[in-house]
Amino acid sequence: MSGQADSSVTKARIESLSNFNDQIVTIQGWVYNKRSSGKIQFILVRDGSGIAQCVIAKNAVAPEVFSICDSLTQESSVTVTGKVHKDDRAPGGYEIQAEDLSAVQVAKDYPITPKEHGVEFLMDHRHLWLRSSHQHAIIRIRHQIIKAVREFFDNKGFILVDSPILTPASVEGTSTLFETEYFDLGKAYLTQSGQLYAEASAMAFGKVYCFGPTFRAEKSKTRRHLTEFWMVEPEVAWADLNDDMDLAEEFIEHIVQTVLMKSEPELKVLERDLTKLQPVKRPFPRLHYDEAVEILKKNGVDFQYGNDLGGADETIISQQYDRPVMVHHYPAACKAFYMKRDPLRPELTLSVDVLASEGYGEIIGGSQREDDYDTLIKRLEENNLPRQPFEWYLDLRRYGSVPHSGFGLGIERTVAWVCGLEHVRETIPFARMIYRNTP
C-alpha cells in the first residue's frame, strides 16, 4: 500500500545508508532526476545529505506505486521505502530497491532545468538554486569552514564574546555606514566590524573572538564584495604584530587542511584543483609593504607609494607564491585610526593583510592596536571622528591598557578561495549586493 510510511521501518538519511546494507529503510526527499527503461524506473532522490538512486521494478511494487513514478517531476517531494543494496555504480555506492513510494507533492513547472541559465535568473531564483549539486557543495563547505573556525579558537582557549550589530559610531569610515534611526537616541549604524567591542572583551577575558554579520555600504561591484557578509574577529591581550601574524597563518592552515580532509566529496563536485590548496601550510611568506611595492614595480605597475593595495595589485603579489602571503607595515594614510604606528617609522602601521593564493585577494586584515590613551585621542582628531561616541573605547586605555592585537577574516572570501569560485555571490545562501536585496 502506498501513501503511508510504515512507522516500524527505520528512517535513514542518505549519507548514512552504508550503515543499513541489506536492511529495509525509509528515506524522505526530493526528486533530483529520473529515467525509465520500461519495466524499471530509476529515480534519484536527494534529502540534503546526499543523493540516492531508488530502483522501482514494476513486478516488485503495487501497480499504483509504479503509476505514481510516471507522474513524478523534478523536485517533487517523495517518501521511499526499500532495501539498501551496495552498488559501486550508484551515487554514494548504495541504492534502494524500492518496495513502496508515495508522492507528498508533485512539483509543477520547476523553473531551474538542466539547460543553461543566466546569472541573474539564477540569483532571482536563489531560494531554489540552492538545491543544485554545485550550490549544495559550496554551502556544505561553508559549513565546514565555519565549524573549523570555531574548533580552532575553542581549542586554543578563546572565549566567544559576540559584538553588537547596532553601533553608535563608525569603525572603518563614515562613508560606508548603513544608518538607521534609533528610538529617541538619534542615529545608529549597522556594524562594519565587531573589533572595537572585541577589544573590550579581550581586556576582560584575555583571548576572545566574535563572529557575526557585518555591513559595508560602499558601492562596489567587484567579484570580491558583498554588502552583508560574515566575519570572525579574534582579539588577544598582550599580543604584538608578530603574535598576530603567527595566529593568522596557523588559523588559515587549519581551515584549509580541515576542508581538504573532511570535504573531499564536495570539492570533487566543484572540480577543485586540490594541488592549489595542499601547499597551504606554514610558514607563509611575509612581505614588508615596501617589498610588495617593489614586486608591483617589477611587474610594470605604476603604483603610487602610500596607497592601499587594490584588487589587481593583490593578484599580482599573490601569484608569486603557492600559498597565502602576508603583507605588513602598511602606510598609516591608508589604514584605520586604531592601528598602532611603527615606533621606528611612524608613517607606517603595525598592520598585516593576508592575501589568499591564486589571486583571491585579502582574506584577513589585522593589526596591533594603539594602546596609548593620548595617542588614540590624537588619531581620532586626525580622522575627524567625534570623541563622545568613543569615550567607552578610550576607557580601555584609561584602565589597565596593554599591548593587544587582532584581525578579521571574511568567511565569504575564504569560501570563494577554498571552493575556487569566480564570484562571492555563490558563497552565502542569500547574497546582498548594491543592486540586489532579494530573494
Stockholm file with secondary structure:
# STOCKHOLM 1.0

chainA/1-439         MSGQADSSVTKARIESLSNFNDQIVTIQGWVYNKRSSGKIQFILVRDGSGIAQCVIAKNAVAPEVFSICDSLTQESSVTVTGKVHKDDRAPGGYEIQAEDLSAVQVAKDYPITPKEHGVEFLMDHRHLWLRSSHQHAIIRIRHQIIKAVREFFDNKGFILVDSPILTPASVEGTSTLFETEYFDLGKAYLTQSGQLYAEASAMAFGKVYCFGPTFRAEKSKTRRHLTEFWMVEPEVAWADLNDDMDLAEEFIEHIVQTVLMKSEPELKVLERDLTKLQPVKRPFPRLHYDEAVEILKKNGVDFQYGNDLGGADETIISQQYDRPVMVHHYPAACKAFYMKRDPLRPELTLSVDVLASEGYGEIIGGSQREDDYDTLIKRLEENNLPRQPFEWYLDLRRYGSVPHSGFGLGIERTVAWVCGLEHVRETIPFARMIYRNTP
#=GR chainA/1-439 SS CCSSCCTTSEECCGGGGGGGTTSEEEEEEEEEEEEECSSEEEEEEECSSCEEEEEEEGGGSCHHHHHHHHHCCTTCEEEEEEEEEECTTSGGGEEEEEEEEEEEECCCSCSCCSSCCCHHHHHHTHHHHTTSHHHHHHHHHHHHHHHHHHHHHHHTTCEECCCCSEESSCSSCGGGCEEEECTTSCEEEECSCSHHHHHHHHHHHSEEEEEEEEECCCCCCSTTCCSEEEEEEEEEETCCHHHHHHHHHHHHHHHHHHHHHHCHHHHHHTTCCGGGTTTCCSCCCEEEHHHHHHHHHHTTCCCCTTSCCCHHHHHHHHTTSSSCEEEECCBGGGSCTTBCBCSSSTTBBSEEEEEEGGGTEEEEEEEEBCCCHHHHHHHHHHTTCCSGGGHHHHHHHHSSCCCEEEEEEEHHHHHHHHHTCSCGGGSSSSCCBTTBCCC
#=GC SS_cons         CCSSCCTTSEECCGGGGGGGTTSEEEEEEEEEEEEECSSEEEEEEECSSCEEEEEEEGGGSCHHHHHHHHHCCTTCEEEEEEEEEECTTSGGGEEEEEEEEEEEECCCSCSCCSSCCCHHHHHHTHHHHTTSHHHHHHHHHHHHHHHHHHHHHHHTTCEECCCCSEESSCSSCGGGCEEEECTTSCEEEECSCSHHHHHHHHHHHSEEEEEEEEECCCCCCSTTCCSEEEEEEEEEETCCHHHHHHHHHHHHHHHHHHHHHHCHHHHHHTTCCGGGTTTCCSCCCEEEHHHHHHHHHHTTCCCCTTSCCCHHHHHHHHTTSSSCEEEECCBGGGSCTTBCBCSSSTTBBSEEEEEEGGGTEEEEEEEEBCCCHHHHHHHHHHTTCCSGGGHHHHHHHHSSCCCEEEEEEEHHHHHHHHHTCSCGGGSSSSCCBTTBCCC
//
